[in-house]
Amino acid sequence: MAWHVVFLWFWVFWLHSVVGQNYEETITHFPEVKDGKCVFPFRYRGGTFHDCVMFNSKHRWCSLNETYQGYWKYCSEEDFAKCMFPFWYRRLIYSECTDDGDLFGKKWCSLTRNYNKDKVWKYCD
Ligand SMILES: *[C@@H]1O[C@H](CO)[C@@H](O)[C@H](O)[C@H]1NC(C)=O
């Protein structure tokens, strides 16, 4: 293996353990609020998230407060972030999923009204 591959390998392991520790410390310490509602975007450990997150968990979860404070739940189908229509991308307003700008020609949508500013998106089903 070339040295940079080895380096990447170690980096991934290191990141995995760090994120894993964060997950153990902060999420499972508190009980899941099963009937809660995800709040997007939410802030968690210095990051801002517009969709459910994984963080070394088998399931994706979300925060129930704008800033995570121990209230959380695992995401089910209806919890994941939804497309936001219409949204602004480059100079156009889109009211449906588009393949514009996608390298693979797959349809995507923005998770906020202003893609140019927020740059959060997901692929459409
Ligand atoms: C955070 O969300 C939970 C669940 O919705 C709620 O009970 C709690 O009051 C919220 N905390 C704050 C500070 O708003």
Ligand as a Chemical Component Dictionary entry (heavy atoms), coordinates in Angstrom:
data_LIG
# 
_chem_comp.id                   LIG 
_chem_comp.type                 NON-POLYMER 
_chem_comp.pdbx_formal_charge   0 
_chem_comp.three_letter_code    LIG 
# 
loop_
_chem_comp_atom.comp_id 
_chem_comp_atom.atom_id 
_chem_comp_atom.alt_atom_id 
_chem_comp_atom.type_symbol 
_chem_comp_atom.charge 
_chem_comp_atom.model_Cartn_x 
_chem_comp_atom.model_Cartn_y 
_chem_comp_atom.model_Cartn_z 
_chem_comp_atom.pdbx_ordinal 
LIG C1 C1 C 0 -36.453 19.995 24.346 1  
LIG O1 O1 O 0 -37.370 19.110 23.746 2  
LIG C2 C2 C 0 -38.101 18.336 24.665 3  
LIG C3 C3 C 0 -38.945 17.335 23.886 4  
LIG O2 O2 O 0 -39.727 17.964 22.905 5  
LIG C4 C4 C 0 -38.957 19.246 25.551 6  
LIG O3 O3 O 0 -39.690 18.483 26.487 7  
LIG C5 C5 C 0 -38.039 20.224 26.249 8  
LIG O4 O4 O 0 -38.802 21.134 27.014 9  
LIG C6 C6 C 0 -37.171 20.972 25.257 10 
LIG N1 N1 N 0 -36.262 21.826 25.978 11 
LIG C7 C7 C 0 -36.249 23.140 25.812 12 
LIG C8 C8 C 0 -35.274 23.903 26.637 13 
LIG O5 O5 O 0 -36.986 23.712 25.033 14 
# 
loop_
_chem_comp_bond.comp_id 
_chem_comp_bond.atom_id_1 
_chem_comp_bond.atom_id_2 
_chem_comp_bond.value_order 
_chem_comp_bond.pdbx_ordinal 
LIG C1 O1 SING 1  
LIG C1 C6 SING 2  
LIG O1 C2 SING 3  
LIG C2 C3 SING 4  
LIG C2 C4 SING 5  
LIG C3 O2 SING 6  
LIG C4 O3 SING 7  
LIG C4 C5 SING 8  
LIG C5 O4 SING 9  
LIG C5 C6 SING 10 
LIG C6 N1 SING 11 
LIG N1 C7 SING 12 
LIG C7 C8 SING 13 
LIG C7 O5 DOUB 14 
# 
